Amino acid sequence: MYPIHDTDAQLLLATFMASKRRPAALAEIVAAAEFMGCPVTAPRAWASAFEQLSTHGLLVAAGDGYALAPAAQEMASGLPKKAESDERVFLVRERLSAYKAPAASAAVVVSEAQFEAALAAHAALAQQGGKNLLMPKPKRDDDDRPRRPQGRRPFGGPRRRA
């Protein structure tokens, strides 16, 4: 295909996660990438990856959002569920390197400025606060729990042995 970079596989996975039910906006793709653990730090590289994947027919523009083509959905599905994000990126990168594009498609151009605007929109949403249900709950230490005295029953006195 072409030289495959990690950003190509990360973009493919983030788009797969963000566009499960409907085409995803660019800010949703950025949020999915951050949730996976590979945030958008270089908008130029992500814009380049977006153009390359769309040229090879893996990403398509659908309405106001972006979605994966059936070939790309096939690449992203079937990954191990308990794998870390680095392992998933590696597996998708291998599948991308083995992919043969049938014909060149029209490129969907997303500029670096659009990615920066999506990053700003995502940062504004993160600043709003609110309850994030995906965050792990803090674990209580065993020492924090109140303990009952040993040998005492909660209802009544100690047992009598005859």
Secondary structure, 3 states (H helix, E strand, C coil): CCCCCHHHHHHHHHHHHHCCCCCECHHHHHHHHHHHCCCCCCHHHHHHHHHHHHHCCCEEEECCEEEECHHHHHHHCCCCCCCCHHHHHHHHHHHHHHCCCCCCCCCCCCCHHHHHHHHHHHHHHHHCCCCCCCCCCCCCCHHHCCCCCCCCCCCCCCCCCC
